[in-house]
Amino acid sequence: MSASLAKHGLLIFGGAVAAFPFYWMFTTSFKEFSEAAKSPPALWPTSWHPENWVDAWQYPHTLWGNAFANTIFIATATTIGVLATSVLAGYAFARMRFRGRDALFAILLVTIFIPGEATLIPQFVLMSRRYLGWYDTYTAQIVPFLSTIFSIFLMRQFFRSVPQELQDAARIDGAGHLRFLWHVALPLVRPALITITLLEFLAAWNAFLWPLIITSRPEIRPIQVQLMQFTAEGGSRYDLLMAGAAFVILPTLVVYLIAQRYFIEGVARTGIRG
């Protein structure tokens, strides 16, 4: 009993430590300027100022609405692309037999260990006006991320867990690979699809470094780059800075809270049957 209490106490403490920055961000966003900059800081606002959110949204030289629209478009397109490529590739590696399948998958899997920063310069050169000519476009923010090795690996693991008897029965009924994939396999791997959707959408929403270096026009830049510009212009207005950070992160928190059950189930089952 004491061990169980200690374990739960440790988990609660860890959760509180992880949640405190979010608590501080949201409460500070409703403080007045003098209280937000107060030292020692106040843990709870003495008076609430929801107008901080309006002031942050209407701050001069900010394009919040445009940045949100750009981010939603880029994140949606990227997520759909990753779902398409990971489903097809994961099914091929899991259920189809062809020469060099395992060796090719092993090579792809090794690329997970290559840090993204190592490919920034080659990607930038490739997207430049001299080669593809995609610099400062939506295409450059979407196309390089239409496929991820982790998503392919996750779908492969889930497709391997589909009983072979179902595919044999579908083959007897005259179903080919595409029909079996669409009507039988995909409904059985729904947690993996939701997990990939959540991870890729959040990754696209939080993208910062690549959009910063591949774009120069504010009209096509996503929300994280806009937040950086707002932070630079807001200076020491901590109340407005926290309000801006709060309404940037709020959509991702809502999405995660809705899909967290499927996300946990999808990650927990990645090791099924090899």
SULVENPE-V668633 format. One line per field, one symbol per residue. phi: phi as a letter, one per 20 degrees, with the letter a starting at -180 (. if undefined). Layout:
phi->???
This chain:
phi->.fffffffffffffffffeggfgffffffdefgfffefcffefcffbecffgfffffefgmdcffffffffffffffffffffffffffffffedddbfmgffffffffffgeeffffdffgffffefffdemefmcfgfedgfdebcffffffffffffefgffffffffffneeffffffedfffedggfffffgffffffffefcffffeecceffdeeffffffffffefmeffffffffffffeggfffffffdfffffffffdfefln
